[in-house]
Amino acid sequence: MNMVYIALLSLFIFLLSDTMSLGGTATDSTTVSNDISLSLLNKQNGNETLVLQGATLIDGTGTSPKTDAVIIIYDNKIIAVTNQTNYEYNLLSNDRDRSLTNERVLNLTGKYIMPGLFDTHAHVAGVRKNSYDQAISENMLGMLLNSGVTTIRNPGGPTNESVQLREEVLDGDLKGPEIFTAGRLLNTPEIPVPFVEKQVTTVEEVREEVRNQAEAGVDFIKLYVGMKPDLVKAAIDEAHIQGIKVIGHLYLTSWTDAANLGIDFLTHGVPVSPFLLSEDQQRIFNRTGGGGPFDHSLWLDLIDFNSTEIRNMIESLVRNQIPVDPTLSIYQAIFKRGLPDTQNEERWSKVLQLTKMMPWSGS
């Protein structure tokens, strides 16, 4: 299927991404069909009227696809969405005004136009210690754009490099989606991880690291599995003072507590928090030799979605309007690949059940 990806903000007036992707390709001079160039969308041509004509528009609002659509772009903004009949009528009615414009028409008959996609979990700067590689990051950004992803959230990476990638894309030095980025993870020595992290143990250290990352230019602060509620609260409070938001991949702080403390986002749809288990389940979780923040399987085996703990969690997420990034592809890779396994099928079913509980409850 031939697709055109555009970053859309609303149905009638939209922001247009500088790069458009058709047919799975995006280059300095992206082409449509036979050498029809979309490079005219560069900022230098912002005073040109561009007409995208004849495609089927999927506008992302849930309405039926609009065939034979016409999208009119001026000064890098979509100023009108209409159809071929109305467009031709207006041309005849306003021919004198039209002669004053510098108009280019692209015939996209047989192609599809849709809003650009948003990837909320894209570690484009690498998250493992000492793993940053500029060439790899550039390749990842290119692949995302080629797949129609026009905006991403990087939920953690080396602080300076992550911010620099964002700026290079913003300045047009790199081709890629628009980036909103966190810096290195805030964690404690209690649960060390092989990722880029700043280990903190006191409220003062937390606040200092948040201020340092804010000064470096991050969009988010990322809190990790070793952070207890007092440190989580300090990070949230300081980040909000600095005008930035907080993402959590938590373990020693439950999602219920994090939501009530004012966190802005949570990531990974399986919380794996012992505090969301009953006391009996917690004892099993802690004594099996497994347990820990990454034992998704054991946590799913033990969790009761009808428990008071889970009901309170969902209520807290809904009441505080906390979005959850479920990263279903990760759980699909864990539980659905390889030979059929009844236990893994049950776990995958629980992942989907929990995911549905969150958005349908308003989170």
C-alpha positions in Angstrom: 0.0 0.0 0.0 1.4 3.4 -1.0 1.2 5.7 2.0 1.9 9.4 2.6 2.6 10.4 6.2 1.9 13.9 7.4 2.0 15.2 11.0 -1.5 16.4 11.7 -2.7 18.3 14.7 -6.4 18.8 13.7 -8.7 18.2 10.8 -8.7 21.7 9.3 -5.5 23.4 10.3 -2.5 21.2 10.7 1.3 21.5 11.2 3.1 19.8 8.4 6.3 17.8 9.0 9.2 19.0 6.9 9.7 15.4 5.6 6.9 13.3 4.0 7.3 9.6 3.5 5.7 7.8 0.6 5.9 4.2 -0.3 8.2 3.4 2.7 11.0 5.8 1.6 12.2 9.1 3.0 15.3 10.9 1.7 16.5 14.4 1.1 14.3 14.5 -2.0 11.5 12.0 -1.3 9.8 11.0 -4.5 6.3 10.1 -5.4 5.6 7.8 -8.4 7.9 8.9 -11.3 10.3 11.4 -9.9 7.7 13.8 -8.5 9.7 15.5 -5.7 8.4 16.4 -2.3 11.6 18.3 -1.5 9.6 21.5 -2.2 8.3 21.1 1.3 11.5 22.6 2.6 11.2 25.7 4.7 12.8 27.8 1.9 9.6 27.2 -0.1 7.2 28.1 2.7 5.5 30.8 0.6 4.4 28.3 -2.0 0.9 26.8 -2.2 1.1 23.0 -2.4 -1.9 20.9 -3.4 -2.0 17.2 -2.7 -4.7 15.9 -5.0 -6.5 12.6 -5.5 -5.4 10.5 -2.6 -7.5 8.7 0.0 -7.3 10.5 3.3 -7.4 8.7 6.6 -7.6 11.6 9.0 -7.2 9.7 12.3 -10.5 10.9 13.8 -12.3 7.5 13.3 -14.4 8.7 10.4 -14.4 6.8 7.1 -11.6 7.3 4.7 -12.2 10.2 2.3 -11.5 9.3 -1.3 -10.4 11.8 -3.9 -9.2 14.2 -1.2 -7.5 17.5 -1.8 -5.2 19.0 0.8 -4.0 22.5 0.4 -0.8 23.6 2.1 0.5 27.1 2.5 3.5 28.4 4.5 4.1 24.8 5.8 0.6 24.6 7.2 -2.4 22.6 5.9 -5.0 25.3 5.5 -7.8 23.3 3.9 -9.0 19.7 3.4 -11.6 19.3 0.7 -12.5 17.1 -2.3 -11.9 17.3 -6.0 -15.3 18.7 -6.9 -15.2 21.5 -4.4 -11.6 22.3 -5.3 -12.3 22.6 -9.0 -15.4 24.8 -8.3 -13.3 27.2 -6.2 -10.6 27.3 -8.9 -13.2 28.5 -11.4 -14.7 31.0 -8.9 -11.4 32.4 -7.8 -9.2 32.2 -10.9 -8.0 35.8 -10.5 -6.8 35.3 -7.0 -5.2 32.0 -7.9 -3.1 33.7 -10.5 -1.4 35.6 -7.7 -0.2 32.4 -5.9 2.8 30.1 -6.6 1.0 26.8 -6.8 2.3 23.3 -7.2 0.0 20.3 -7.6 1.0 16.7 -6.8 -1.3 14.0 -8.2 -1.4 11.3 -5.6 -4.2 9.2 -7.1 -4.1 5.6 -5.8 -2.1 6.6 -2.7 -3.2 7.1 0.9 -2.5 10.0 3.3 -2.6 9.6 7.1 -1.4 11.4 10.2 2.2 10.7 11.2 2.6 8.1 13.8 3.8 8.7 17.4 6.2 6.2 19.0 6.1 6.7 22.7 9.0 4.4 23.6 12.0 4.8 21.3 15.4 4.7 22.9 17.1 6.2 19.9 20.2 7.3 21.8 20.8 3.9 23.4 20.0 3.2 27.0 22.7 0.7 28.0 25.9 2.1 29.5 28.5 3.2 27.0 26.3 2.2 24.1 25.8 5.5 22.3 26.7 5.4 18.7 25.8 8.3 16.4 25.6 6.2 13.3 23.2 3.7 14.9 21.1 6.6 16.2 20.9 8.2 12.8 19.9 4.8 11.2 17.2 4.3 13.8 15.8 7.8 13.2 15.7 7.1 9.5 14.0 3.8 9.9 11.3 5.3 12.1 10.6 8.1 9.6 10.5 5.7 6.7 7.8 3.8 8.6 5.7 6.9 9.0 6.7 7.8 12.5 6.9 11.6 12.7 7.2 12.1 16.5 8.9 10.0 19.1 9.4 10.0 22.9 12.9 8.8 24.0 12.2 7.6 27.6 15.9 7.6 28.6 19.4 7.7 27.3 22.7 9.6 27.8 21.6 13.1 28.7 23.7 15.3 26.5 23.7 13.0 23.4 19.9 12.6 23.7 19.3 16.3 23.7 21.8 16.8 20.9 20.0 14.3 18.7 16.7 16.2 19.3 18.4 19.5 18.3 20.0 18.1 15.2 16.6 16.9 13.9 15.0 20.2 14.9 17.6 22.2 13.1 17.3 20.0 10.0 20.8 18.6 10.3 19.4 15.1 10.7 16.4 13.5 9.0 14.1 12.0 11.6 11.0 12.3 13.6 10.5 15.2 16.1 12.0 14.0 19.4 10.9 14.6 23.0 13.6 13.2 25.2 14.5 12.2 28.7 18.1 12.0 29.9 19.9 9.4 32.0 17.8 7.4 34.4 17.4 8.3 38.1 18.0 5.2 40.2 19.4 4.0 43.5 22.3 1.6 44.4 19.6 -0.7 45.8 18.8 -2.1 42.3 21.7 -1.3 40.0 21.1 -1.8 36.3 23.3 -1.9 33.2 21.7 1.3 31.8 22.8 4.9 31.8 21.8 6.0 35.2 22.6 8.5 38.0 22.5 6.7 41.3 21.0 8.8 44.0 20.3 8.2 47.7 19.0 11.4 49.2 16.3 14.0 48.3 19.0 16.6 47.8 20.8 14.4 45.3 17.6 13.8 43.4 16.8 17.5 43.2 20.3 18.3 42.0 20.2 15.8 39.2 16.8 17.0 38.1 18.1 20.6 38.0 21.2 19.5 36.0 19.1 17.6 33.5 16.7 20.5 33.2 19.6 22.8 32.5 20.8 20.4 29.8 17.5 20.7 28.1 15.6 17.5 28.6 11.8 17.3 28.1 11.3 14.6 30.7 12.8 13.1 33.8 13.0 9.3 33.9 12.6 7.6 37.2 13.7 4.0 37.5 13.1 0.8 39.5 15.1 1.5 42.6 13.4 4.8 43.5 11.3 4.7 46.7 8.3 7.0 47.3 10.2 9.8 49.1 12.7 10.1 46.2 10.0 9.8 43.6 8.1 12.7 45.3 11.3 14.8 45.4 11.9 14.2 41.7 8.4 15.0 40.7 8.3 18.2 42.8 11.6 19.5 41.5 10.8 18.6 37.9 7.5 20.4 38.0 9.3 23.4 39.5 11.6 23.3 36.5 8.6 23.0 34.1 9.3 19.5 32.9 7.4 16.2 33.3 8.3 12.9 34.8 8.1 9.3 33.4 8.4 6.3 35.6 9.5 2.7 35.1 9.0 1.9 38.8 9.3 -1.1 41.2 9.9 0.1 44.8 7.2 2.6 44.3 3.8 1.3 43.3 1.9 2.8 40.4 -0.8 3.8 42.9 1.6 5.8 45.0 3.3 7.3 41.9 -0.1 8.5 40.5 -1.0 10.0 43.8 2.4 11.7 44.1 1.8 13.5 40.8 3.8 11.5 38.2 3.0 12.4 34.6 3.5 9.1 32.7 4.1 5.5 33.5 5.8 3.0 31.1 5.5 -0.7 30.4 2.0 -2.1 30.9 3.0 -4.8 33.5 3.8 -2.9 36.7 5.8 -5.8 38.3 5.5 -4.1 41.7 5.3 -6.3 44.8 3.1 -3.7 46.4 0.3 -4.5 44.0 0.2 -8.1 45.2 -1.6 -9.3 48.3 0.6 -10.1 51.3 0.5 -13.8 50.6 1.5 -13.2 47.0 4.3 -10.9 48.0 5.8 -13.6 50.2 5.7 -16.0 47.3 7.2 -13.4 44.9 10.0 -12.6 47.3 11.0 -16.1 48.3 11.0 -17.9 45.0 14.5 -16.9 44.1 12.9 -15.0 41.2 11.0 -11.8 41.8 12.6 -8.4 41.2 11.6 -5.7 38.8 12.0 -7.7 35.6 10.3 -10.9 36.5 7.2 -10.2 34.5 6.3 -13.9 34.3 6.1 -14.6 38.0 4.2 -11.3 38.7 1.6 -12.2 36.1 1.3 -15.7 37.5 0.5 -14.3 40.9 -1.6 -11.2 40.2 -5.3 -11.1 40.8 -6.9 -8.4 38.7 -9.9 -8.3 40.9 -7.8 -7.5 44.0 -8.2 -4.4 46.1 -4.6 -3.4 45.1 -5.3 -3.5 41.4 -8.7 -1.7 41.7 -7.0 1.0 43.8 -4.3 1.3 41.1 -6.7 1.7 38.3 -8.8 4.2 40.3 -5.6 6.3 41.0 -4.5 6.3 37.3 -8.0 7.4 36.2 -8.4 10.0 39.0 -5.0 11.6 38.3 -5.3 11.1 34.5 -2.0 9.2 34.1 -1.2 7.8 30.6 0.4 4.4 30.5 2.7 3.4 27.7 2.0 -0.4 27.5 5.0 -1.4 25.2 3.0 -4.5 24.0 5.6 -5.5 21.5 8.0 -6.3 24.3 5.6 -8.6 26.0 4.6 -10.1 22.7 8.3 -10.9 22.1 8.6 -12.5 25.6 5.4 -14.6 25.6 4.4 -15.2 21.9 7.7 -16.2 20.2 9.0 -19.7 20.0 7.1 -22.9 20.4 3.5 -22.8 21.7 3.5 -22.7 25.5 0.2 -22.8 27.5 1.6 -20.9 30.4 3.0 -18.1 28.2 -0.3 -17.9 26.4 -2.0 -17.3 29.7 0.5 -14.6 30.6 0.0 -12.9 27.2 -3.8 -13.0 27.8 -3.2 -11.3 31.2 -1.1 -8.6 29.6 -3.9 -7.8 27.2 -6.5 -7.9 29.9 -4.6 -5.5 32.1 -3.9 -3.2 29.1 -7.6 -3.0 28.4 -8.4 -2.3 32.0 -6.3 0.9 31.9 -7.6 2.8 28.8 -11.2 1.7 29.2 -11.1 3.0 32.7 -10.0 6.4 31.4 -6.2 6.3 31.8 
